[in-house]
Amino acid sequence: MTQAGTDQHDSAAAARDVLALEADALRQLADALPDDFSAAVDLILNTKGRVIVSGVGKSGHVGRKISATLASTGTPSYFVHAGEASHGDLGMITTGDVCLLMSNSGETPELADEIAYCARFGIPVIGMSSKPGSTLMKAAGLRLTLPPVPEACPMGMAPTTSTTMMMALGDALAVALMRARGFEVAHYRDFHPGGKLGAQMSRVSDLMHGQDSLPLVGADMAMPETLLTMSAKNFGIAAVTDDAGELIGIITDGDLRRNMTHLMERTAGAIATRDPVTVTPDMLAASALALMNGRKISVLLVVDAERRPIGVLHIHDCLRAGVA
């Protein structure tokens, strides 16, 4: 076997070993969830301020991610670097907050000032560490203790398995809080308005053209006038309504072609396609786009609960917004 082949085999074996070790650690964490986990969720739910997440080194990097996940899922949160806390950033922590302090060893010296500050002002502390007898965990009111599993690093020194467990436990905390708060897609979109994710969660009401853009015609409107309305609104359709304003049909370019004989002598209601496909304003734009693609149509009328037209959505509106 060539050297390259040997190296490739060894690398793959090393990767499988690391993943198996970290997966086993997560199973142990799930089977032995910290006793204070539910109490930590309740504490955060009843906190009027924010969750201040703090740590240094690899724990700090993980802490930034946990804080960002909390903030984006309905739990106000802010990351404070433990090293900077002693140089003025303690002022970012208020008496209405709760601190989640992270250190695998529980003996990170940079956390000392933060621990003392929280004790002085009565700020609740949740500790996350693999050492239950450490300085951090002794000072914490609630303890998220990680199971004592070896690091995946062959020297047992580089934070690997421990940071994976911290990340996963932070995710578990965020999701438990989401469920407790009844956090839904609509709330999620409020925190993610930009980019592909925001576009995918857009509602029809966010993209549709409103009442003023609707090509509305009565069922008894003559076709010459109907065609003028269709041309003026520029969607290639006309929404046909009854006297109560309820949608009864739609006229498309296809309907015009199918009814060319004596077209100008007829009324809108006579050539309209009855019970057209419609959407509601609260439908996800992605679902509306899928409906248009499935039906091979480019325009949808938006109706309210009484099937009164309130808007119109064109496929180009979805594509321009990045819905795909």
N, C-alpha and C positions, 0 to 999 in steps of 0.2 A: 504493500500500500504506500502511496506517495505521502510526503510530509504534509502536503495540503489536505489530502484525504484524511490523515490522522488528526490534523488540527480541527477539521470540520466535524469529525466524529466526536472528539473530545469536547468541542464547544456545544454541540447539541446535547451531549450527555450532561454537561454542566448546567445548561439551561433547564433541562428536565428536572435535575436535582433541586435547583433553586425553586422552581415553580411548585414542585411537589412539597418541599419543605414549607414554603409560605402558605400553600393551600391547606396543609395540615395544621399550621398555626391558626389560620382563620377558622377551621373547624373546631379547634380547641376553644377559641374565643367565643364562638357561637354556643358551644356546649356549656361553657362556664362564663356566661355573661356577667359582668361585674354586678355585685349585689346592689350598688347604689345607682345603677343605670336609670331605673324608673324614677327614683327620687331626683336625679339630675334633670330629667325631662320635665318633671313637675316644677322644679325650681326655676328653670328657664322660662317655662310657660307663664309663671307668676311674676317674672321679673319685668319691671316697668322700663328699665333701660336696655342696654345692649349686652351681648355676650362678648366679652373681651378675651380673645384667644392670644396666648403668649407662649413663646419658647425661643430657643436659639438653635443654630446648626440645622441638622436634618429635621429635628422636631419643629423648628421654626418654619421651615419650608412647608411641612405637612400642615402646621397650624394655619398658615396663610390660606391654604386650599380649604381647610375645614371652615374657616371664617367666611371665605367667599361663598362656599356652598350654603352655609346657614343664611347669609344675607340674601342670596338669590332665591331662597325657598321660604321666605316669610319670617325669618328670625333675625332681627337687626343685630349685626355683629361687626366687630372691628378687630384687626390684628395689631398688637403692640409688640414690637421686638423687645425682648427682655433686656438686652444690652442697652437699648436706647431709653428704656423706662427710667433708669437711674439718672439720666441726663435731661430730664424735663418731660418725658412722655408719660410719666405717671399722672400728669395733669389730664390726660385723655380718659382716665378711669374715674367714674363718678360713683357716688354712693347708691345710685339706682341700678348699677350694673352688676353682673356676675362674671367672675373670671374663670376661664378654663386654662389652667397652666399645665404645660406639657413638657415632660422630661423623662426619657426612658430610665435613666439612673435615679431620678428624683433628687439628685444632688447638684444640679446645675447652679453654680454660684451666682450667675446673673439673675436668677429668680428670687434671690434672697430679699432684695429691696422691695420687689413687688409683693412678696408674701407678707413682709412687715407692713407695707402700706395698706394692704387689704385688711390685716388684723387691726390696724389702728383705726380705720374708718368703718369697720363692720361690713366690708364687702365680701359676699360669699365666694368661696373658692372651691372649684372642682379640680381635683388633681388627676392627671393621666400619666401613669408610670407602671413599670413592671416590678418595682421594688416597694412592696407595701410598708416596709419599715423605714423608708427614706424620709429625709427632712420635708420634702414636698408633701408626701402622703400623710405624714403626721400633722402637718399644718392645715391640710385641706379638710373642709367640712364634709365633702362627698368625694369618694374615691373610685375612679374608673381604673381598676387594676388589670393590667395585661397579664396573660399567662406566661410563665417562665419558660420560653422556648428559645433555642439557639438561633443566633443570627445566621443568615444564609452565607455570609462572607466566610471563606475558608479559614480565615484567622479568627473568626468570631468577634471582630471588632467593628467593622463598618456597619452602621445602622441599615438594615435591610428588612429582615423579618419584623423587627420591632416597629419600623415606620409603616410597613404594610398594615400591621394590626392597628396602629394609630389612625391611619387613613380610613380603614374600614369601620372602625368604631366611631369616627367622626361622621361618616356617611350614615351609619345606623342612628346616630343621635339626630342628624338633620331630618331623616325620613320619619323617625318616630314623632318629631315635632310637627312635621308636615301633616301627618295623619291626625294628630291631636288638634291641630288648628283647622282641619278641614280644608287644607290648601289645595286648590284646583287649577286646571289649565288656565282659566281666565286670570287667576292671580299670578300664575307663573309668567304669563305674557307681559304683565305689568313691569316685571323686572328684566325682561329680555326682549325689548322692542326692536332691537337692531339685528342685522344679519339674517342668515338663513333661518335660524330658530324662530326669530320674531315673525318672519314672513309665514312660516309654516303654521303659526298659531293665530294668524290674522283671521278675523271673522268677516263674513260677507258684508256686514254693516261698515267695516273699516274701508272697504274697497269699492262699494257700490256707488253708482250715480243716484242722487236723490230725486225727490218728487218733481223738481223743476225740469229734470231731464227726461221724465217719462213720456213716451209717445202714446198718450191715452186717447182713445176714440170710443164713442158710443156705438152700440150695436146697430143703430139705425143710421149711422153717418154714411153719406154717399162716398163711393170709392174715390172720386177726384179729390175730395177734401181729405180723405184718409191717406192718400198717397202724398199729399202735401205735408201732412203731419209726420209721416214716416221719413220723408226727405229732410224735414227741418230738424228732427231729433238725431238723425244720422246713425241709428243702430240697426237699420234694416228690418225693423219689426214695428208692429203696432199692437198695443195691449187693448183688447176689446172688453169693455165693462158694461154692466147693466145699469139700471137707473139708480141702484143703491151703491154703485161704485165697486161692486164685487167683480173680480176677474171671471170672464166666461170663455175667453178664447184668445188666441194670438194669431196675427197675420205675419207671415215671413215672406221672403222673396220666393220661396218654393210655392207657397200658396198662390202668389200672384201668377206664377208661370202655369200652375195647374188650372187657373180660372181665367185665362186670357179671353175666352169667348164672352163677349158682352160684359167685360169686366167693369167698364165705366158706368154701366147701367145698374150695377148691384150695390148692396150695402156691405159694410164691414162685417156685420154679424153673419151674412150669408156665406162668406168665403173663409171665415176664421176657423182655425183648428181648435176644437173644443178641449177643455181640461188640459192645458199645456203643462209641461214640467216647470215647476217653480221651486224656489228655495226660500228659507226664512233668514232674517238678518243675523240671527245668532249662530247659524251654521258656520263651521270652519271653512275658510276660503279654499283650502286644499280639498275638502270634500266636494265643494261646488265645482271645482276644476275637474275632479275625477268624474263627476256627473256629466259635465259638458263633453269630456273626452269619450265617455262611454256611449253617450247618445249622439255623438258627432254633431254637436251644435256649438255655436259660439256665443250665444247670448242667453241669459236666464233672467226671468222676471222675479223680483223679490216681493213677497207678499206678507201681510200681517196675519194675525190669528183668524181674521174674518175674510181672508183671501182678497183683501184690497191691495192693489199694487202700491208699493211704497218706494221702489227703486229698481234699478236694472244693473246687472253685472255682465261685463263683457270678458271674454277669455283673455283679451289683451291686458285688462286691469290686473288679472292674476299674474300674468307673466311679467309685467312691469314691476310688480311688487316682489318678485322672486319666489312666488308660490309655484312649486313644481313637484 
